[in-house]
């Protein structure tokens, strides 16, 4: 049996306390082993010069830009807001005293 497949089955047994339940699960674990080997073959061949060198830089590079604000319309005089009314005073304490 393949060493990677043996390690996967051992990990399943130690983490979950079960054996590989059926042939389909064993086949899928074998496919995972094939994927791991394929990535190992690529080690040292991939070039990332054009990529950000850190996770933070990658986040900043893909960050959405806020929508541009429209130019404000110019008018002769700025509009004034109505003055705020003072809130009515609350009655506090006991009545009649």
C-alpha beads as a LAMMPS data file, in Angstrom:
LAMMPS data file: protein, C-alpha beads

97 atoms
96 bonds

1 atom types
1 bond types

-500.0 500.0 xlo xhi
-500.0 500.0 ylo yhi
-500.0 500.0 zlo zhi

Masses

1 110.0

Atoms # bond

1 1 1 0.000 0.000 0.000
2 1 1 1.177 3.533 -0.742
3 1 1 2.896 5.405 2.116
4 1 1 0.728 8.544 1.717
5 1 1 -2.451 6.471 1.664
6 1 1 -1.278 4.652 4.792
7 1 1 -0.656 7.995 6.522
8 1 1 -4.100 9.294 5.486
9 1 1 -5.768 6.187 6.884
10 1 1 -3.751 6.535 10.101
11 1 1 -4.789 10.175 10.413
12 1 1 -8.451 9.249 9.931
13 1 1 -8.138 6.574 12.592
14 1 1 -6.382 8.837 15.112
15 1 1 -8.511 11.966 14.587
16 1 1 -11.907 10.330 14.108
17 1 1 -11.473 6.891 15.652
18 1 1 -12.750 5.059 12.569
19 1 1 -11.265 2.965 9.784
20 1 1 -11.751 3.894 6.143
21 1 1 -15.398 2.842 5.742
22 1 1 -15.457 1.500 2.171
23 1 1 -13.647 1.211 -1.142
24 1 1 -14.922 4.578 -2.393
25 1 1 -13.359 6.320 0.616
26 1 1 -10.084 4.446 0.050
27 1 1 -10.132 5.504 -3.637
28 1 1 -10.762 9.163 -2.711
29 1 1 -7.889 9.074 -0.213
30 1 1 -5.696 7.646 -2.982
31 1 1 -6.725 10.507 -5.283
32 1 1 -5.750 12.941 -2.545
33 1 1 -2.366 11.239 -2.377
34 1 1 -2.018 11.710 -6.156
35 1 1 -2.851 15.422 -5.798
36 1 1 -0.256 15.821 -3.034
37 1 1 2.399 14.166 -5.219
38 1 1 1.484 16.439 -8.169
39 1 1 1.954 19.543 -6.012
40 1 1 5.246 18.181 -4.700
41 1 1 6.512 17.799 -8.286
42 1 1 5.724 21.482 -8.908
43 1 1 7.721 22.624 -5.882
44 1 1 10.454 25.014 -6.994
45 1 1 9.053 25.475 -10.504
46 1 1 6.358 28.036 -9.802
47 1 1 7.249 31.703 -10.136
48 1 1 5.406 34.334 -8.136
49 1 1 7.331 37.504 -8.996
50 1 1 4.183 39.250 -10.216
51 1 1 2.189 38.298 -7.144
52 1 1 1.991 40.239 -3.862
53 1 1 4.566 39.030 -1.376
54 1 1 2.201 38.861 1.580
55 1 1 -1.390 38.100 2.416
56 1 1 -2.002 41.733 3.421
57 1 1 -0.632 42.952 0.078
58 1 1 -2.886 40.472 -1.744
59 1 1 -5.916 41.785 0.139
60 1 1 -5.033 45.380 -0.690
61 1 1 -4.487 44.512 -4.358
62 1 1 -7.946 42.971 -4.679
63 1 1 -9.785 45.516 -2.542
64 1 1 -12.771 47.129 -4.229
65 1 1 -12.437 50.819 -4.877
66 1 1 -15.243 52.983 -3.461
67 1 1 -17.531 54.521 -6.082
68 1 1 -16.466 57.951 -7.246
69 1 1 -18.436 60.834 -5.788
70 1 1 -20.377 63.017 -8.151
71 1 1 -19.328 66.613 -8.473
72 1 1 -21.485 68.852 -6.318
73 1 1 -23.830 71.193 -8.138
74 1 1 -22.836 74.790 -7.718
75 1 1 -25.508 77.241 -6.698
76 1 1 -25.479 80.930 -5.984
77 1 1 -26.092 80.552 -2.258
78 1 1 -25.788 77.499 -0.061
79 1 1 -29.002 76.168 1.390
80 1 1 -29.462 76.721 5.084
81 1 1 -31.038 74.230 7.370
82 1 1 -33.829 75.180 9.668
83 1 1 -32.658 75.599 13.266
84 1 1 -33.224 72.603 15.515
85 1 1 -35.947 72.949 18.053
86 1 1 -35.093 72.296 21.633
87 1 1 -36.597 69.132 23.038
88 1 1 -39.473 69.718 25.482
89 1 1 -38.435 69.596 29.112
90 1 1 -39.359 66.454 30.937
91 1 1 -41.131 66.610 34.205
92 1 1 -39.085 64.970 36.860
93 1 1 -39.743 64.200 40.462
94 1 1 -43.067 63.951 42.227
95 1 1 -46.172 65.880 41.250
96 1 1 -47.316 68.801 43.252
97 1 1 -44.210 69.366 45.222

Bonds

1 1 1 2
2 1 2 3
3 1 3 4
4 1 4 5
5 1 5 6
6 1 6 7
7 1 7 8
8 1 8 9
9 1 9 10
10 1 10 11
11 1 11 12
12 1 12 13
13 1 13 14
14 1 14 15
15 1 15 16
16 1 16 17
17 1 17 18
18 1 18 19
19 1 19 20
20 1 20 21
21 1 21 22
22 1 22 23
23 1 23 24
24 1 24 25
25 1 25 26
26 1 26 27
27 1 27 28
28 1 28 29
29 1 29 30
30 1 30 31
31 1 31 32
32 1 32 33
33 1 33 34
34 1 34 35
35 1 35 36
36 1 36 37
37 1 37 38
38 1 38 39
39 1 39 40
40 1 40 41
41 1 41 42
42 1 42 43
43 1 43 44
44 1 44 45
45 1 45 46
46 1 46 47
47 1 47 48
48 1 48 49
49 1 49 50
50 1 50 51
51 1 51 52
52 1 52 53
53 1 53 54
54 1 54 55
55 1 55 56
56 1 56 57
57 1 57 58
58 1 58 59
59 1 59 60
60 1 60 61
61 1 61 62
62 1 62 63
63 1 63 64
64 1 64 65
65 1 65 66
66 1 66 67
67 1 67 68
68 1 68 69
69 1 69 70
70 1 70 71
71 1 71 72
72 1 72 73
73 1 73 74
74 1 74 75
75 1 75 76
76 1 76 77
77 1 77 78
78 1 78 79
79 1 79 80
80 1 80 81
81 1 81 82
82 1 82 83
83 1 83 84
84 1 84 85
85 1 85 86
86 1 86 87
87 1 87 88
88 1 88 89
89 1 89 90
90 1 90 91
91 1 91 92
92 1 92 93
93 1 93 94
94 1 94 95
95 1 95 96
96 1 96 97
